[in-house]
Amino acid sequence: MSETAIAILPSGGAAPQPVDPRLLELKQMVLAAVVSENSKRNYAKALDDLFVFAAGRPLTRTLLTEWRAAMAKLAPSTANVRLSAMRKLVTEARRNGMLGAEEAANLTDVPNIKQQGTRLGNWLTRDQAKALLAVPDRQKLKGKRDYAILALLVGCGLRRRELAGLAVEDIQLRENRWVIADLCGKGGRIRTVAVPVWVKQGIHAWVTAARIEEGRIFRPP
């Protein structure tokens, strides 16, 4: 049985070949589904890089694994954004009948690159974190806001500046999970941060009660 594949033609090189129109259409669908302009640029670059790497070969799990390995010199966060763009492309291919659900799952199952770091400073234990999160009175509007703030700090590891500038539009649903998309952090580094369900629930409770639909999430209650 042959390996699952999507046909790809490269877009770069000295004598570039035309890209399959269906693939270009899928790429535009991916970009149209992304709100942030930074994400659009990053996803477009990621897919173009994938097309060039494929060099006319079918998009198979083997090729994707090779592509992942070729990104070893990149920062893990950068490589993972590119892998996310690839998964979105495969998802659009499945939605448009180019792939079956099982075939798409096989392609999107290529894992992210682990991000390793050194723990610095003092870290709360699980019990200490629970005790901290229990302090705000969530029956009150201010308590809902304070709980959401603490939840993001504890559950997502945001810096104070990142937290203060966080907007409703920054929290997006990608591949069935909530994330803070294209968060600009220390040194201008762009990263995507996963948002646990319990953190998203805390944010939802606050913005709903405060009637915040757009713009910055945290404001005076």
C-alpha positions as CSV (number, residue, x, y, z in Angstrom):
1,M,0.0,0.0,0.0
2,S,1.5,3.3,-1.0
3,E,2.1,6.1,1.5
4,T,-0.5,8.9,1.9
5,A,0.5,11.9,-0.2
6,I,-0.5,15.2,-1.6
7,A,1.1,16.2,-4.9
8,I,3.3,19.3,-4.6
9,L,5.3,21.3,-7.2
10,P,8.0,23.7,-6.0
11,S,7.6,27.4,-6.3
12,G,11.3,28.4,-6.2
13,G,14.5,27.6,-8.0
14,A,16.3,28.9,-11.1
15,A,13.6,27.6,-13.4
16,P,10.5,27.5,-11.2
17,Q,7.7,25.2,-12.0
18,P,4.0,26.3,-11.6
19,V,2.5,25.3,-8.3
20,D,-0.5,23.0,-8.5
21,P,-3.5,25.5,-8.6
22,R,-5.3,23.3,-6.1
23,L,-2.4,23.7,-3.7
24,L,-2.3,27.5,-4.2
25,E,-6.0,27.5,-3.4
26,L,-5.5,25.5,-0.2
27,K,-2.7,27.9,0.8
28,Q,-5.0,30.9,0.4
29,M,-7.7,29.1,2.5
30,V,-5.1,28.6,5.2
31,L,-4.1,32.3,5.1
32,A,-7.7,33.5,5.0
33,A,-8.4,31.5,8.2
34,V,-5.6,33.4,10.1
35,V,-6.5,36.7,11.7
36,S,-3.1,38.1,12.6
37,E,-1.0,39.7,9.9
38,N,2.1,38.2,11.6
39,S,0.6,34.8,11.4
40,K,-0.3,35.2,7.7
41,R,3.3,36.1,6.9
42,N,4.7,33.3,9.0
43,Y,2.3,30.7,7.6
44,A,3.0,31.9,4.0
45,K,6.7,31.6,4.5
46,A,6.3,28.2,6.2
47,L,4.3,26.8,3.3
48,D,6.6,28.3,0.6
49,D,9.5,26.7,2.5
50,L,7.7,23.3,2.5
51,F,7.0,23.6,-1.3
52,V,10.6,24.3,-2.1
53,F,11.8,21.5,0.2
54,A,9.4,19.1,-1.4
55,A,11.0,19.9,-4.8
56,G,8.2,18.1,-6.7
57,R,8.0,15.1,-4.4
58,P,4.6,14.1,-2.9
59,L,3.8,15.4,0.5
60,T,4.1,12.2,2.6
61,R,4.8,11.5,6.3
62,T,8.3,10.5,5.4
63,L,8.9,13.9,3.6
64,L,7.4,15.8,6.5
65,T,9.7,14.0,8.9
66,E,12.7,15.0,6.8
67,W,11.4,18.6,6.7
68,R,11.1,18.6,10.4
69,A,14.6,17.3,10.8
70,A,15.9,19.9,8.4
71,M,14.6,22.6,10.7
72,A,16.8,21.5,13.6
73,K,18.9,24.7,13.4
74,L,15.8,26.9,13.8
75,A,14.4,27.9,17.2
76,P,11.9,25.2,18.3
77,S,9.1,27.9,18.4
78,T,9.8,28.9,14.8
79,A,9.9,25.3,13.6
80,N,6.6,24.5,15.5
81,V,4.9,27.5,13.8
82,R,5.9,26.0,10.4
83,L,4.6,22.6,11.4
84,S,1.4,24.2,12.5
85,A,1.0,25.8,9.1
86,M,1.6,22.4,7.5
87,R,-1.1,20.8,9.6
88,K,-3.5,23.6,8.6
89,L,-2.8,22.9,5.0
90,V,-3.5,19.2,5.4
91,T,-6.7,20.0,7.3
92,E,-7.9,22.2,4.4
93,A,-7.0,19.3,2.0
94,R,-9.2,17.0,4.0
95,R,-12.1,19.4,4.1
96,N,-11.9,19.8,0.3
97,G,-12.0,16.0,-0.3
98,M,-8.3,15.7,-1.3
99,L,-7.6,13.4,1.7
100,G,-9.6,11.1,3.9
101,A,-9.7,11.7,7.7
102,E,-7.4,8.8,8.4
103,E,-4.9,9.9,5.8
104,A,-4.9,13.5,7.1
105,A,-4.4,12.3,10.6
106,N,-1.4,10.3,9.5
107,L,0.2,13.5,8.0
108,T,-0.7,15.8,10.9
109,D,0.7,13.4,13.4
110,V,4.3,14.6,12.8
111,P,5.2,15.9,16.3
112,N,6.3,19.3,17.3
113,I,9.9,19.9,18.4
114,K,10.3,19.9,22.1
115,Q,11.2,23.2,23.7
116,Q,13.7,22.7,26.5
117,G,14.9,25.4,28.9
118,T,16.4,25.9,32.3
119,R,14.1,26.7,35.2
120,L,15.2,29.8,36.9
121,G,13.8,31.6,40.0
122,N,11.3,30.3,42.5
123,W,8.5,28.1,41.1
124,L,5.2,27.5,42.9
125,T,4.2,24.0,43.8
126,R,0.8,22.7,42.6
127,D,-0.7,23.3,46.0
128,Q,0.7,26.8,46.2
129,A,-0.7,27.6,42.7
130,K,-4.1,26.3,43.8
131,A,-4.0,28.4,46.9
132,L,-3.1,31.5,44.9
133,L,-5.9,30.9,42.4
134,A,-8.4,30.5,45.2
135,V,-7.8,34.1,46.6
136,P,-10.0,36.1,44.1
137,D,-13.7,36.2,45.0
138,R,-15.1,34.9,41.6
139,Q,-18.6,35.9,42.6
140,K,-17.6,39.5,42.1
141,L,-16.6,41.2,38.8
142,K,-13.2,42.2,40.1
143,G,-12.6,38.7,41.3
144,K,-13.4,37.3,37.9
145,R,-10.8,39.6,36.4
146,D,-8.2,38.9,39.0
147,Y,-8.7,35.1,38.6
148,A,-8.3,35.4,34.8
149,I,-5.1,37.4,35.3
150,L,-3.6,34.8,37.8
151,A,-4.8,31.9,35.6
152,L,-2.8,33.3,32.6
153,L,0.3,34.0,34.7
154,V,0.2,30.5,36.3
155,G,-1.2,28.5,33.4
156,C,0.5,30.1,30.5
157,G,3.6,31.6,32.0
158,L,3.0,35.1,30.6
159,R,5.2,38.1,31.5
160,R,3.4,41.1,33.0
161,R,3.9,43.2,29.9
162,E,2.5,40.4,27.7
163,L,-0.5,40.1,30.0
164,A,-1.2,43.8,30.0
165,G,-1.2,44.0,26.2
166,L,-3.3,40.9,25.6
167,A,-6.3,41.4,23.3
168,V,-9.4,39.3,22.7
169,E,-8.3,38.8,19.1
170,D,-5.0,37.2,20.3
171,I,-6.8,34.1,21.7
172,Q,-7.6,31.9,18.8
173,L,-8.8,28.3,18.2
174,R,-6.3,26.4,16.1
175,E,-6.5,22.8,15.3
176,N,-9.1,22.2,18.1
177,R,-7.0,23.9,20.8
178,W,-7.0,27.4,22.3
179,V,-3.7,29.4,21.9
180,I,-2.4,32.9,22.2
181,A,-1.3,33.5,18.7
182,D,1.9,35.4,17.7
183,L,2.7,36.7,21.2
184,C,5.5,39.2,20.9
185,G,7.7,38.7,24.0
186,K,11.1,39.6,25.3
187,G,13.5,40.7,22.6
188,G,10.7,40.8,20.0
189,R,10.5,37.0,19.9
190,I,7.2,35.8,18.4
191,R,5.7,32.6,19.9
192,T,2.4,30.8,20.1
193,V,1.3,29.9,23.6
194,A,-1.1,27.0,24.4
195,V,-4.1,28.0,26.7
196,P,-5.4,25.3,29.0
197,V,-9.1,24.8,29.0
198,W,-9.5,26.0,32.6
199,V,-7.6,29.2,31.8
200,K,-9.8,29.8,28.8
201,Q,-12.9,29.3,31.0
202,G,-11.6,31.9,33.4
203,I,-11.0,34.4,30.6
204,H,-14.5,33.7,29.2
205,A,-16.1,34.3,32.5
206,W,-14.4,37.7,32.9
207,V,-15.0,39.0,29.3
208,T,-18.6,37.9,29.4
209,A,-19.3,39.5,32.7
210,A,-17.4,42.7,31.7
211,R,-19.0,42.7,28.2
212,I,-15.7,42.9,26.5
213,E,-15.9,41.8,22.9
214,E,-12.7,43.3,21.4
215,G,-9.5,45.0,22.3
216,R,-7.5,44.6,25.5
217,I,-8.8,41.9,27.8
218,F,-7.8,43.4,31.1
219,R,-9.4,46.7,32.1
220,P,-10.7,48.3,35.3
221,P,-13.8,46.4,36.5
